[in-house]
């Protein structure tokens, strides 16, 4: 039976000082979703302008239901993605040898648990069940089954978090629902730290990576681009194009090429 065992330290040694700075921010910026968000607000699924565009061809009740179903599908994927990030962080705590990196990841575990909570509560308020995308499920299982920290961190911190942040920014700016905009502001503060960890940690590690580790991760990156592109059904412009460019920028900061 293979069990990931952590590297034990005799003292609080510091190999990555910038990770301790990130750990301090993680501690300082924690928030309680129970009282930081006004959950008594009703969900608002559409704007008057959106309904007016239907020309009255559909009742308000039916239009509200259709909008809720669309949003429920999106948030079902996000709810699953946050559970995946929670599980991946727990795995990485044992896989990363640096103590300060584990401390940052422990803080992220709390963040991801909070995101599972807020998206789960939001889905409950929508009151609509939606299916899970099997392609997303397959990608997550691939990440969970990987035995290489580089693949897990790229997959979680760069891709899953990168695409989620792109969606969260759209919701925070454009959603007709005040409740959703409110909870997104808190979630986005957390996500900026997560992306920062992935770039800082891997940029340092890949300076000393073997050619085989680099090739393995770059091929994995290419598979993720293709998988997410197929899953989201948008190979070219719009939201996904901008998000993919942001992801490529972070990969270049790490020193990885897309193959």
C-alpha positions in Angstrom: 0.0 0.0 0.0 1.6 3.3 -1.1 1.1 6.1 1.4 2.4 9.7 0.9 4.4 10.5 3.9 5.6 14.1 4.6 9.2 15.1 5.0 9.8 15.8 8.7 11.8 18.8 9.9 13.8 19.2 13.1 13.2 23.0 13.2 11.2 25.8 11.4 13.7 26.0 8.5 12.8 28.4 5.7 13.6 27.5 2.1 11.1 29.9 0.5 10.7 33.2 2.4 8.1 34.5 0.0 5.9 31.5 1.1 6.0 32.7 4.7 4.8 36.2 3.5 1.9 34.5 1.7 1.1 32.5 4.8 0.9 35.7 6.8 -1.6 37.1 4.3 -3.6 33.9 4.4 -3.9 34.2 8.2 -4.8 37.9 8.1 -7.5 37.6 5.4 -9.6 34.7 6.6 -13.4 35.4 6.7 -16.5 33.6 8.0 -19.0 32.9 5.2 -21.8 32.6 7.8 -21.8 36.2 8.9 -19.8 37.9 6.1 -22.5 37.3 3.6 -26.2 38.3 4.0 -27.8 34.9 3.2 -31.3 36.3 3.8 -31.2 38.0 0.4 -33.4 36.4 -2.3 -31.7 35.1 -5.4 -32.2 37.4 -8.4 -31.8 35.3 -11.6 -32.4 38.0 -14.3 -32.5 41.7 -15.0 -35.6 43.6 -16.3 -33.6 44.3 -19.5 -33.0 40.6 -20.0 -36.7 39.8 -19.5 -37.8 42.7 -21.8 -35.6 41.2 -24.5 -38.0 38.2 -24.6 -40.7 40.5 -25.8 -43.2 38.9 -23.4 -43.1 35.6 -25.2 -42.5 33.8 -22.0 -43.9 34.2 -18.5 -41.7 35.7 -15.8 -42.0 32.5 -13.8 -40.7 30.4 -16.7 -38.0 32.8 -17.5 -36.8 32.8 -13.9 -36.8 29.0 -13.9 -34.7 28.8 -17.2 -32.2 31.3 -15.8 -32.0 29.4 -12.5 -31.4 26.1 -14.4 -28.5 27.7 -16.4 -26.9 29.1 -13.3 -27.4 25.8 -11.4 -25.5 24.0 -14.1 -22.5 26.4 -13.8 -22.5 26.3 -10.0 -22.7 22.6 -9.9 -19.4 22.5 -11.8 -17.9 25.1 -9.6 -19.1 23.3 -6.4 -17.4 20.1 -7.7 -14.3 22.1 -8.6 -14.0 23.6 -5.1 -14.3 20.1 -3.6 -11.6 19.0 -6.0 -9.3 21.8 -5.0 -9.9 20.9 -1.3 -8.9 17.3 -2.0 -5.9 18.3 -4.1 -4.6 20.7 -1.5 -4.8 18.0 1.1 -2.7 15.7 -1.1 -0.1 18.4 -1.7 0.5 19.1 1.9 2.2 15.7 2.0 3.9 16.0 -1.4 5.6 19.4 -0.9 8.7 19.0 1.2 9.0 22.7 2.3 7.4 23.3 5.6 6.4 26.9 4.8 4.7 25.7 1.5 2.7 23.2 3.6 1.6 26.0 5.9 0.3 28.0 3.0 -1.5 25.0 1.6 -3.1 24.3 5.0 -4.5 27.8 4.8 -5.8 27.1 1.3 -7.5 24.0 2.7 -9.6 26.3 4.9 -10.2 28.6 1.9 -11.4 25.8 -0.2 -13.7 24.4 2.6 -15.2 27.9 2.8 -15.8 28.0 -1.0 -17.4 24.6 -0.9 -19.7 26.0 1.8 -20.6 29.2 -0.1 -21.3 27.5 -3.4 -23.2 24.7 -1.7 -25.4 27.2 0.1 -25.9 29.2 -3.1 -27.0 26.0 -5.0 -29.4 25.3 -2.2 -30.9 28.8 -2.6 -31.2 28.3 -6.4 -33.2 25.1 -5.6 -32.4 23.4 -8.9 -30.4 20.1 -9.4 -28.0 20.0 -12.4 -25.7 17.2 -13.8 -22.0 17.2 -13.4 -20.0 17.5 -16.6 -18.2 14.1 -17.1 -15.3 15.8 -18.8 -14.6 17.9 -15.8 -14.9 14.9 -13.6 -12.4 13.1 -15.7 -9.9 15.9 -15.6 -10.2 16.2 -11.8 -9.7 12.4 -11.3 -6.6 12.7 -13.6 -5.2 15.3 -11.3 -6.0 13.4 -8.1 -4.4 10.3 -9.5 -1.2 12.0 -10.5 1.9 11.2 -8.5 3.8 14.4 -9.5 3.4 17.6 -7.6 4.1 19.7 -10.7 1.0 18.3 -12.5 -1.2 18.7 -9.4 -0.2 22.3 -8.8 -0.4 23.3 -12.5 -3.8 21.6 -12.8 -5.2 23.0 -9.6 -3.6 26.4 -9.1 -3.1 27.4 -12.7 -5.9 25.8 -14.6 -8.8 25.1 -12.3 -8.3 28.2 -10.3 -7.5 30.3 -13.4 -10.7 29.4 -15.2 -12.7 29.7 -12.0 -11.3 33.2 -11.4 -12.2 34.3 -14.9 -15.8 33.2 -14.2 -15.9 34.7 -10.8 -14.8 38.1 -12.2 -17.6 38.0 -14.7 -20.1 37.2 -12.0 -18.7 39.9 -9.6 -19.1 42.5 -12.3 -22.1 41.5 -14.3 -24.4 39.2 -12.3 -27.9 40.6 -11.8 -27.9 38.9 -8.3 -26.6 41.1 -5.4 -26.1 38.0 -3.3 -23.9 36.4 -5.9 -21.8 39.6 -6.4 -21.4 39.8 -2.6 -20.0 36.3 -2.1 -17.8 36.5 -5.2 -15.9 39.5 -3.7 -14.8 37.3 -0.8 -14.0 34.3 -2.9 -11.9 36.4 -5.4 -9.7 37.7 -2.5 -8.9 34.1 -1.6 -8.2 33.0 -5.2 -5.6 35.7 -5.8 -3.5 34.2 -3.1 -3.9 30.7 -4.5 -2.7 31.7 -7.9 0.2 33.5 -6.3 1.3 30.3 -4.5 1.2 28.2 -7.7 3.4 30.7 -9.7 5.9 31.4 -6.9 6.3 27.7 -5.9 6.6 26.2 -9.4 8.9 29.0 -10.7 11.3 28.1 -7.9 11.0 24.4 -8.4 11.3 24.3 -12.2 14.6 26.2 -12.0 16.0 22.9 -10.8 13.6 20.4 -12.5 15.0 17.6 -14.6 14.3 17.6 -18.4 12.0 14.7 -17.9 9.9 16.5 -15.2 9.7 19.6 -17.4 8.6 17.6 -20.5 6.1 15.6 -18.5 4.5 18.8 -17.1 4.5 20.6 -20.5 2.7 17.7 -22.2 0.3 17.6 -19.3 -0.3 21.3 -19.7 -1.1 20.7 -23.4 -3.6 18.0 -22.5 -5.3 20.4 -20.0 -5.7 23.1 -22.7 -7.3 20.6 -25.0 -9.5 19.1 -22.3 -10.8 22.4 -21.0 -11.3 23.8 -24.5 -13.5 20.8 -25.4 -15.3 20.9 -22.1 -16.2 24.6 -22.5 -17.0 24.3 -26.2 -15.2 27.6 -27.1 -12.0 27.1 -29.0 -11.5 30.7 -30.0 -12.7 34.1 -28.8 -14.7 35.4 -25.9 -14.3 34.6 -22.2 -12.2 31.4 -22.7 -9.7 33.1 -25.0 -8.9 35.8 -22.4 -8.7 33.3 -19.6 -6.4 31.0 -21.6 -4.1 33.9 -22.3 -4.0 34.7 -18.6 -3.1 31.0 -17.9 -0.4 31.1 -20.6 1.1 34.2 -18.9 1.3 32.4 -15.6 2.9 29.3 -17.2 5.5 31.6 -18.8 6.3 33.0 -15.4 6.9 29.5 -14.2 9.1 28.8 -17.2 6.8 26.3 -18.9 5.9 26.1 -22.6 2.6 24.9 -24.0 3.1 21.8 -26.2 
